[in-house]
Amino acid sequence: MAEDWMTLKLDTERNVMMKRARTARLIVICGYVLMILAFTVIIIFPCFGVPFRRLTNLTDRDKPLPLQTYYFYDTDKSPQFELTLVIQAITIFLAAITYTSVDAFLGLIILHICGQLENYRSRLINLVSCKDFNNALRSNVIAHLRLIRFAGKIEDTFTLMMLGLVFYFGIVFCLYGFLLLTVVTDDETNGIPFSQILYAMVGIANLLIHTFLYCGAGELITKQCEAIYRTLNDLEWYKLESKKARCLILLMTRASEPFHFTAGKIIPLTMTTFCSLLKTSASYISFLLAYRS
């Protein structure tokens, strides 16, 4: 990325990179703002007796903690309650920082790659009209291979994490959806405060937004690669000498296989995958509701 910014380029190419960088910056700011709001809702408000999550008699005691689980000691006593609260607050904050930072870094890299692909496509448009066609073609081939290797390294780094997140989304979305529908439709839980229902709705929305952004990022890279292939097909190659025109065949062949950002080298992260995940999760929620009835 540093080399891409330091390399001499046209004003239009720099403007494209700046546009992508501003978008990434906006995503980073929104991510950290949402993280602070979530930390306030989960940690700060319960300290003043305003819990947002659903409280049950199974694990919650007189003094509810942010994380609902079984404790092998009495958390209602002091200083056990205060120490447990501080430890959970620090753990949640560090987890949120890590989660948000990884997402922000991934978004920055993907938007940078998309900007480079867009600049590469604009250079291809002027390829045929270049006076020194051979050197221009050589530079474009090197740039294309460099982008492919860069995207491949990013996929190798994040592919297992994406696979885990896909399964995480499917499982947690089903549980949250089942919990929300149970709370809304069950007569015994009609007295639950709206804030606790809103908490479950925000959790579902958070899962949907994150998964949508992951799949949308993969879709964006795929669309940029397909645009490069269409640009190569639209080149006025017939104006070139036959020997020079044949040199475009290998470039077209390589560009005909668009790059896919995948989860575990198995599941392509596209909007089609996102819709399939929603359908599968909704079907399982319907099954759980029918089984409960």
ChimeraX attribute file (.defattr): number of C-alpha atoms within 10 A of each C-alpha:
attribute: neighborCount
match mode: 1-to-1
recipient: residues
	/A:1	10
	/A:2	6
	/A:3	7
	/A:4	12
	/A:5	11
	/A:6	8
	/A:7	8
	/A:8	10
	/A:9	11
	/A:10	9
	/A:11	9
	/A:12	11
	/A:13	18
	/A:14	17
	/A:15	13
	/A:16	17
	/A:17	22
	/A:18	15
	/A:19	15
	/A:20	21
	/A:21	18
	/A:22	14
	/A:23	15
	/A:24	21
	/A:25	15
	/A:26	12
	/A:27	16
	/A:28	19
	/A:29	13
	/A:30	14
	/A:31	18
	/A:32	16
	/A:33	12
	/A:34	14
	/A:35	17
	/A:36	15
	/A:37	12
	/A:38	17
	/A:39	16
	/A:40	13
	/A:41	18
	/A:42	21
	/A:43	24
	/A:44	16
	/A:45	14
	/A:46	17
	/A:47	16
	/A:48	8
	/A:49	10
	/A:50	13
	/A:51	20
	/A:52	20
	/A:53	20
	/A:54	16
	/A:55	15
	/A:56	10
	/A:57	7
	/A:58	9
	/A:59	13
	/A:60	18
	/A:61	13
	/A:62	8
	/A:63	12
	/A:64	20
	/A:65	24
	/A:66	21
	/A:67	16
	/A:68	14
	/A:69	10
	/A:70	9
	/A:71	9
	/A:72	6
	/A:73	9
	/A:74	10
	/A:75	20
	/A:76	14
	/A:77	10
	/A:78	10
	/A:79	10
	/A:80	12
	/A:81	16
	/A:82	14
	/A:83	12
	/A:84	16
	/A:85	19
	/A:86	12
	/A:87	11
	/A:88	16
	/A:89	19
	/A:90	13
	/A:91	12
	/A:92	18
	/A:93	17
	/A:94	12
	/A:95	12
	/A:96	18
	/A:97	16
	/A:98	12
	/A:99	13
	/A:100	18
	/A:101	15
	/A:102	13
	/A:103	17
	/A:104	21
	/A:105	13
	/A:106	17
	/A:107	21
	/A:108	20
	/A:109	18
	/A:110	22
	/A:111	22
	/A:112	21
	/A:113	22
	/A:114	23
	/A:115	23
	/A:116	23
	/A:117	21
	/A:118	19
	/A:119	19
	/A:120	18
	/A:121	22
	/A:122	15
	/A:123	15
	/A:124	18
	/A:125	15
	/A:126	12
	/A:127	20
	/A:128	20
	/A:129	14
	/A:130	11
	/A:131	9
	/A:132	10
	/A:133	14
	/A:134	13
	/A:135	11
	/A:136	16
	/A:137	20
	/A:138	12
	/A:139	11
	/A:140	18
	/A:141	16
	/A:142	11
	/A:143	15
	/A:144	19
	/A:145	13
	/A:146	12
	/A:147	17
	/A:148	17
	/A:149	12
	/A:150	15
	/A:151	19
	/A:152	14
	/A:153	12
	/A:154	15
	/A:155	19
	/A:156	16
	/A:157	11
	/A:158	16
	/A:159	19
	/A:160	15
	/A:161	13
	/A:162	22
	/A:163	18
	/A:164	12
	/A:165	17
	/A:166	21
	/A:167	13
	/A:168	13
	/A:169	20
	/A:170	18
	/A:171	13
	/A:172	15
	/A:173	23
	/A:174	22
	/A:175	17
	/A:176	18
	/A:177	20
	/A:178	19
	/A:179	17
	/A:180	18
	/A:181	16
	/A:182	15
	/A:183	19
	/A:184	15
	/A:185	10
	/A:186	9
	/A:187	9
	/A:188	10
	/A:189	11
	/A:190	11
	/A:191	9
	/A:192	13
	/A:193	12
	/A:194	10
	/A:195	14
	/A:196	17
	/A:197	18
	/A:198	14
	/A:199	18
	/A:200	20
	/A:201	15
	/A:202	14
	/A:203	16
	/A:204	19
	/A:205	13
	/A:206	14
	/A:207	17
	/A:208	15
	/A:209	12
	/A:210	14
	/A:211	22
	/A:212	18
	/A:213	17
	/A:214	25
	/A:215	24
	/A:216	18
	/A:217	21
	/A:218	20
	/A:219	21
	/A:220	21
	/A:221	23
	/A:222	21
	/A:223	16
	/A:224	21
	/A:225	23
	/A:226	17
	/A:227	17
	/A:228	23
	/A:229	20
	/A:230	15
	/A:231	16
	/A:232	22
	/A:233	15
	/A:234	10
	/A:235	16
	/A:236	14
	/A:237	17
	/A:238	10
	/A:239	11
	/A:240	13
	/A:241	9
	/A:242	10
	/A:243	8
	/A:244	16
	/A:245	14
	/A:246	12
	/A:247	13
	/A:248	16
	/A:249	13
	/A:250	11
	/A:251	17
	/A:252	16
	/A:253	11
	/A:254	13
	/A:255	20
	/A:256	16
	/A:257	12
	/A:258	17
	/A:259	19
	/A:260	21
	/A:261	29
	/A:262	21
	/A:263	23
	/A:264	17
	/A:265	14
	/A:266	10
	/A:267	15
	/A:268	19
	/A:269	26
	/A:270	23
	/A:271	19
	/A:272	13
	/A:273	18
	/A:274	19
	/A:275	13
	/A:276	12
	/A:277	18
	/A:278	17
	/A:279	12
	/A:280	13
	/A:281	20
	/A:282	17
	/A:283	13
	/A:284	18
	/A:285	20
	/A:286	16
	/A:287	13
	/A:288	14
	/A:289	14
	/A:290	9
	/A:291	8
	/A:292	8
	/A:293	6
